[in-house]
């Protein structure tokens, strides 16, 4: 089989056998098998089942720059409802975000670059990362030395993410500066005193206060922040009580908070905690409030964004690249790499239908991705590495 067919077969095998979190032994084994025979220096993680592979370029002379290419490998706790012949065989686990395509695409880039190793003007680090979906996999790999895997610091870093609905199939998209939001969690426990529902005066009901907090948080976003400073605050979990005639001792809720600047994140953290504590006090209750930063903003270096856009145009034509007008409110832990290394992240449309807007979005149990885009993604990653190494050595 050719490379296209190999990558599609690998992606579908990964899709059939998804794994969640930091411990992905089956996925790790399949990646190691797919890389076997290539001239790579391969290491695996200790705190997570990562794979780091270094390709040493053979072109002599000049500086020896290092480029990192990343693909995340973990799946989601989602029951697959997509009608595909290679559906997940693991109940309640699905590659609903396309990380199976990312993994296979990075394997493809490794094969393409290995075939032209002698012309590479530096080294390439392939970062196969578990635990992107809320497990800080990138942070753990950084702690274990992925940014120094070549023996010297990485100079540039690139990655891509497929989408099932946001862009037409085969179209790449990105923007300079903030690309994806920072993410944080707001965790609130409102503590009262339970009692009988028929006698609320004898209890301290936490539910009305917690409901007031949910509404007040939305008002805070609209009244405390400039309309030109986008903030997303969504309460996705609210739990209280067991029966309709029992006032519970406590009510708890959790929210996800998305911001696009460090200043906005700091203000939300400060104001949301104070707001919830104040409402609780006004009701004669106590609120235990915790605000936790999870991912920083994903920020594309301006020069590296331009380099990526130009490379897409050269390889596939200008019509295959789209400048995003606005950042995406999703979050991504590749942001931790881009905090330390200039680079760029971009999206690749992989809609399984001609009308991408009618397709289920990433994370949906019905999300489907067209793996025909795999080869183009692999070609782009490989070309970004080869061109950046050549340019860096010559400057």
Phi, psi and omega per residue, in radians:
X1 nan 2.674 3.056
X2 -1.447 3.105 -3.093
X3 -1.060 -0.751 -3.131
X4 -0.958 -0.882 -3.090
X5 -1.150 -0.680 3.110
X6 -1.050 -0.770 -3.100
X7 -1.187 -0.683 3.104
X8 -1.133 -0.733 3.114
X9 -1.093 -0.752 3.124
X10 -1.115 -0.799 -3.141
X11 -1.020 -0.765 -3.099
X12 -1.224 -0.553 3.048
X13 -1.167 -0.733 3.070
X14 -1.108 -0.662 -3.127
X15 -1.149 -0.634 3.126
X16 -1.186 -0.454 -3.013
X17 -2.219 1.129 -3.096
X18 -1.308 2.667 3.087
X19 -2.394 2.648 -3.021
X20 -1.918 2.520 2.908
X21 1.485 -2.514 -3.033
X22 -1.625 -0.355 -3.073
X23 -1.836 1.737 -3.080
X24 -2.174 1.143 -3.020
X25 -1.109 -0.706 -3.140
X26 -1.178 -0.750 3.114
X27 -1.109 -0.768 3.114
X28 -1.024 -0.777 -3.133
X29 -1.078 -0.732 -3.128
X30 -1.162 -0.645 3.093
X31 -1.156 -0.785 3.131
X32 -1.067 -0.699 3.100
X33 -1.113 -0.701 -3.107
X34 -1.212 -0.441 3.137
X35 -1.609 -0.174 -3.068
X36 -1.012 2.384 3.120
X37 1.609 -0.198 3.095
X38 -1.490 2.665 -3.111
X39 -1.372 1.173 -3.048
X40 -2.063 2.609 2.956
X41 -1.707 1.914 -2.967
X42 -1.916 2.325 3.001
X43 -2.299 2.736 3.103
X44 -2.098 2.772 -3.069
X45 -1.366 2.932 3.072
X46 -1.904 -0.748 3.112
X47 -1.462 -0.162 -3.138
X48 -2.758 2.780 -3.064
X49 -1.535 1.051 3.114
X50 -1.477 2.880 2.999
X51 -2.280 2.197 3.043
X52 -2.082 2.210 -3.115
X53 -2.224 2.329 -3.130
X54 -2.000 2.235 3.054
X55 -1.880 2.109 3.138
X56 -1.554 2.035 3.113
X57 -1.209 2.627 -3.047
X58 -1.786 -0.041 -3.105
X59 -1.327 2.204 -3.076
X60 -1.444 2.906 2.972
X61 1.604 2.650 3.024
X62 1.237 -2.923 3.089
X63 -1.233 2.917 3.135
X64 -2.092 1.371 -3.136
X65 -1.159 2.831 -3.135
X66 -2.236 2.281 3.071
X67 -2.017 2.373 3.060
X68 -1.866 2.351 3.016
X69 -2.078 2.360 -3.028
X70 -2.168 2.490 2.987
X71 -2.423 2.259 3.119
X72 -1.603 2.687 -2.884
X73 -2.133 -0.195 -2.969
X74 -1.505 2.730 3.129
X75 -1.816 -2.956 -3.078
X76 -2.145 2.705 3.059
X77 -1.392 1.248 -3.063
X78 -2.270 2.357 3.030
X79 -1.378 2.095 -3.057
X80 -1.231 2.263 3.067
X81 -2.073 0.062 3.116
X82 -1.312 2.396 -3.112
X83 -1.567 1.499 3.110
X84 -2.289 2.587 -3.094
X85 -1.235 -0.210 -3.134
X86 -1.987 0.632 -3.095
X87 -1.077 2.791 -3.136
X88 -0.984 2.387 3.052
X89 -1.711 0.060 -3.125
X90 -1.884 1.932 -3.104
X91 -1.020 2.296 3.089
X92 1.389 0.130 3.136
X93 -2.302 2.324 -3.062
X94 -2.630 2.525 2.956
X95 -1.416 1.299 -3.079
X96 -1.523 -0.079 -3.122
X97 -2.025 0.085 3.037
X98 1.459 0.238 -3.131
X99 -1.169 -0.388 3.047
X100 -1.118 -0.621 3.063
X101 -1.226 -0.667 3.121
X102 -1.061 -0.769 -3.117
X103 -1.122 -0.865 -3.141
X104 -1.106 -0.672 3.130
X105 -1.120 -0.657 3.118
X106 -1.224 -0.618 3.017
X107 -1.043 -0.743 3.116
X108 -1.073 -0.730 3.105
X109 -1.098 -0.690 3.116
X110 -1.092 -0.729 3.134
X111 -1.166 -0.736 3.139
X112 -1.118 -0.754 -3.122
X113 -1.264 -0.613 3.095
X114 -1.070 -0.611 -3.135
X115 -1.216 -0.337 3.127
X116 -2.114 0.538 -3.050
X117 -0.983 -0.697 -3.040
X118 -1.120 -0.392 -3.123
X119 -1.661 -0.073 -3.101
X120 -1.340 2.285 -3.034
X121 -1.621 0.496 -3.127
X122 3.034 -2.784 -3.055
X123 -2.020 2.687 3.122
X124 -2.136 2.303 3.060
X125 -1.851 2.166 3.090
X126 -1.760 2.064 -3.024
X127 -1.868 1.724 3.082
X128 -1.648 1.875 -2.883
X129 -1.951 2.167 2.919
X130 -1.391 3.026 2.876
X131 1.101 0.646 3.055
X132 -1.347 -0.556 -3.034
X133 -1.399 1.184 3.026
X134 1.536 0.242 -3.081
X135 -2.048 0.132 3.090
X136 1.042 0.641 -3.140
X137 -1.039 -0.709 3.134
X138 -1.121 -0.731 3.113
X139 -1.068 -0.719 3.132
X140 -1.170 -0.700 3.103
X141 -1.153 -0.634 3.061
X142 -1.112 -0.756 3.109
X143 -1.057 -0.571 -3.133
X144 -1.531 0.063 2.945
X145 1.750 0.324 -3.087
X146 -1.072 -0.552 -3.106
X147 -1.325 -0.141 3.071
X148 -2.116 0.327 -3.037
X149 -1.100 -0.453 3.141
X150 -1.458 -0.002 -3.113
X151 1.661 -0.067 3.060
X152 -2.681 2.822 -3.011
X153 -1.124 2.555 3.027
X154 -1.123 2.414 -3.140
X155 -1.690 -0.569 -3.100
X156 -2.540 2.623 -3.108
X157 -2.464 2.462 -3.121
X158 -2.448 2.628 3.047
X159 -2.771 2.844 3.071
X160 -2.434 2.771 -3.110
X161 -2.318 2.224 3.101
X162 -1.382 2.656 3.069
X163 -2.270 2.505 -3.105
X164 -1.626 -0.171 -3.030
X165 -2.538 -0.286 -2.959
X166 -1.375 -0.544 -3.065
X167 -2.382 2.727 3.086
X168 -1.062 2.666 -3.131
X169 -0.999 2.264 3.082
X170 1.518 -0.036 -3.137
X171 -1.631 2.278 3.044
X172 -1.620 2.589 -3.111
X173 -2.601 2.518 3.078
X174 -2.928 -3.045 3.098
X175 -2.765 2.708 3.057
X176 -1.360 2.738 3.126
X177 1.318 -2.581 -3.120
X178 -1.060 2.142 3.130
X179 -1.858 -0.746 -3.134
X180 -2.366 2.698 -2.994
X181 -1.333 2.825 2.849
X182 -1.305 2.696 3.121
X183 -2.192 2.480 3.061
X184 -2.501 2.829 3.093
X185 -2.055 2.369 3.045
X186 -1.937 2.115 -3.052
X187 -2.102 2.097 -3.026
X188 -2.224 2.284 3.043
X189 -2.157 1.978 -3.140
X190 -1.692 2.089 -3.028
X191 -1.866 2.145 3.089
X192 -2.238 -2.473 3.079
X193 -2.499 2.159 -3.053
X194 -1.288 2.951 3.115
X195 -3.094 -2.948 -3.136
X196 -1.429 2.427 -3.107
X197 -1.107 -0.351 3.138
X198 -1.435 -0.190 -3.094
X199 -2.333 1.135 -3.080
X200 -1.088 -0.402 -3.137
X201 -1.163 -0.322 -3.138
X202 -1.652 0.025 -3.136
X203 -2.136 3.105 2.999
X204 -2.182 1.623 -2.958
X205 -1.312 2.067 -3.136
X206 -1.435 -0.268 -3.012
X207 -1.194 -0.872 3.135
X208 -1.021 -0.677 3.130
X209 -1.137 -0.735 3.129
X210 -1.133 -0.702 3.101
X211 -1.112 -0.692 3.102
X212 -1.092 -0.653 3.106
X213 -1.095 -0.744 -3.133
X214 -1.037 -0.801 3.127
X215 -1.173 -0.734 -3.106
X216 -1.145 -0.582 3.108
X217 -1.103 -0.699 3.097
X218 -1.140 -0.707 3.089
X219 -1.110 -0.671 3.113
X220 -1.009 -0.778 -3.127
X221 -1.061 -0.722 -3.092
X222 -1.365 -0.359 -3.033
X223 -1.995 -0.309 -3.104
X224 -1.762 -0.197 -3.050
X225 -2.182 2.575 3.070
X226 -1.098 2.509 3.063
X227 -1.126 -0.224 3.106
X228 -1.658 0.101 3.055
X229 -2.065 1.561 -3.018
X230 -1.127 2.310 3.070
X231 -2.289 2.336 3.015
X232 -2.076 2.178 3.079
X233 -2.301 1.966 -3.089
X234 -2.161 2.136 3.027
X235 -1.480 1.945 -3.067
X236 -1.846 -0.107 -3.117
X237 -2.523 2.237 3.128
X238 -2.526 2.144 -3.089
X239 -2.388 2.330 3.073
X240 -2.862 2.418 2.963
X241 1.358 2.950 3.140
X242 -2.232 -0.597 3.130
X243 -2.383 2.733 -3.042
X244 -1.162 -0.364 -3.100
X245 -1.874 0.346 3.099
X246 -2.149 2.156 3.009
X247 -1.435 2.146 -3.065
X248 -1.419 2.888 3.071
X249 -1.272 -0.502 -3.047
X250 -2.626 2.794 3.009
X251 -2.308 2.431 -3.126
X252 -2.256 2.509 3.026
X253 -2.556 2.773 3.141
X254 -2.318 2.526 3.129
X255 -2.306 2.612 2.945
X256 -1.751 2.423 -3.093
X257 -2.168 2.224 -3.129
X258 -2.088 2.256 3.141
X259 -2.363 2.903 -3.082
X260 -2.161 0.191 3.053
X261 -2.650 2.687 3.124
X262 -1.120 -0.643 -3.134
X263 -1.108 -0.744 3.125
X264 -1.142 -0.698 3.127
X265 -1.089 -0.737 3.137
X266 -1.128 -0.685 -3.127
X267 -1.220 -0.730 3.102
X268 -1.067 -0.763 3.137
X269 -1.017 -0.829 -3.103
X270 -1.169 -0.872 -3.016
X271 -1.264 -0.626 -3.105
X272 -1.207 -0.686 3.115
X273 -1.140 -0.808 -3.128
X274 -1.113 -0.693 -3.137
X275 -1.081 -0.856 -3.099
X276 -1.165 -0.704 3.115
X277 -1.144 -0.654 -3.140
X278 -1.194 -0.717 3.108
X279 -1.121 -0.736 3.106
X280 -1.040 -0.791 -3.132
X281 -1.102 -0.661 3.129
X282 -1.111 -0.437 3.108
X283 -1.661 0.060 -3.098
X284 1.299 0.466 -3.101
X285 -2.060 3.130 3.055
X286 -2.142 2.442 3.066
X287 -2.087 2.173 2.974
X288 -1.649 1.955 -2.998
X289 -2.116 2.322 3.137
X290 -2.303 2.252 3.086
X291 -2.025 2.100 -3.066
X292 -2.133 2.111 3.002
X293 -1.247 2.393 -3.082
X294 -2.010 -1.047 3.117
X295 -2.195 2.471 3.014
X296 -1.347 3.019 3.065
X297 -1.114 2.411 3.017
X298 -1.481 1.975 -3.029
X299 -2.067 2.126 3.066
X300 -1.485 2.269 2.986
X301 -1.079 2.335 -3.060
X302 -1.036 -0.776 -3.133
X303 -1.182 -0.655 -3.141
X304 -1.266 -0.593 3.023
X305 -1.041 -0.830 -3.137
X306 -1.070 -0.681 3.104
X307 -1.092 -0.760 3.115
X308 -1.113 -0.802 -3.128
X309 -1.067 -0.756 3.130
X310 -1.124 -0.688 -3.113
X311 -1.169 -0.738 3.073
X312 -1.027 -0.799 3.138
X313 -1.059 -0.730 3.132
X314 -1.126 -0.720 -3.055
X315 -1.365 -0.733 -2.932
X316 -2.154 -0.166 -3.097
X317 1.808 2.592 -3.067
X318 -1.080 -0.477 -3.111
X319 -1.256 -0.149 3.140
X320 -1.627 0.056 3.123
X321 -2.177 2.445 -3.129
X322 -2.275 2.273 3.016
X323 -1.410 2.138 3.115
X324 -1.337 2.243 3.140
X325 -1.221 -0.665 -3.080
X326 -2.210 2.686 3.016
X327 -1.158 2.882 3.084
X328 -1.679 2.395 -3.112
X329 -1.417 -0.003 2.966
X330 -1.267 2.905 -3.121
X331 -2.193 2.822 -2.948
X332 -2.694 2.282 -3.086
X333 -1.462 0.017 2.907
X334 -1.108 -0.282 3.051
X335 -0.971 -0.548 -3.135
X336 -1.182 -0.590 3.067
X337 -1.224 -0.797 -3.088
X338 -1.229 -0.285 2.986
X339 -1.150 -0.495 -3.010
X340 -1.885 -0.381 -3.002
X341 -2.339 2.296 3.036
X342 -1.112 2.408 -3.110
X343 -3.132 -2.873 -3.105
X344 -2.683 2.624 3.092
X345 -2.143 2.533 -3.126
X346 -2.553 2.889 3.133
X347 -1.863 2.695 3.066
X348 -2.324 2.090 3.114
X349 -1.155 2.218 3.137
X350 -2.309 0.610 -3.114
X351 -1.042 2.419 -3.120
X352 -1.489 0.061 3.084
X353 -2.385 2.854 -3.104
X354 -1.177 -0.575 3.094
X355 -1.680 1.612 -3.042
X356 -1.109 -0.515 -3.119
X357 -1.196 -0.311 3.125
X358 -1.614 -0.012 -3.077
X359 -1.548 2.581 3.030
X360 -1.076 2.482 -3.044
X361 -1.437 2.926 3.029
X362 -0.893 2.503 -3.113
X363 1.413 -0.142 3.061
X364 -1.303 2.524 3.053
X365 -1.141 -0.233 3.115
X366 -1.823 0.127 -3.132
X367 -1.076 2.356 3.074
X368 -2.306 2.494 -3.109
X369 -2.179 2.385 3.125
X370 -1.494 1.903 -3.086
X371 -1.336 0.089 3.009
X372 -1.140 -0.339 -3.128
X373 -1.423 -0.134 -3.054
X374 -0.956 -0.819 -3.050
X375 -1.092 -0.756 3.138
X376 -1.122 -0.670 3.090
X377 -1.101 -0.748 3.118
X378 -1.139 -0.738 3.125
X379 -1.073 -0.754 -3.133
X380 -1.112 -0.839 3.138
X381 -1.009 -0.781 -3.136
X382 -1.108 -0.725 -3.110
X383 -1.218 -0.643 3.079
X384 -1.028 -0.787 -3.134
X385 -1.125 -0.849 -3.076
X386 -1.105 -0.781 -3.114
X387 -1.187 -0.742 -3.106
X388 -1.157 -0.655 3.083
X389 -1.082 -0.787 -3.133
X390 -1.101 -0.788 -3.120
X391 -1.148 -0.724 -3.121
X392 -1.157 -0.653 -3.136
X393 -1.191 -0.508 -3.068
X394 -1.548 -0.059 -3.127
X395 -1.762 nan nan
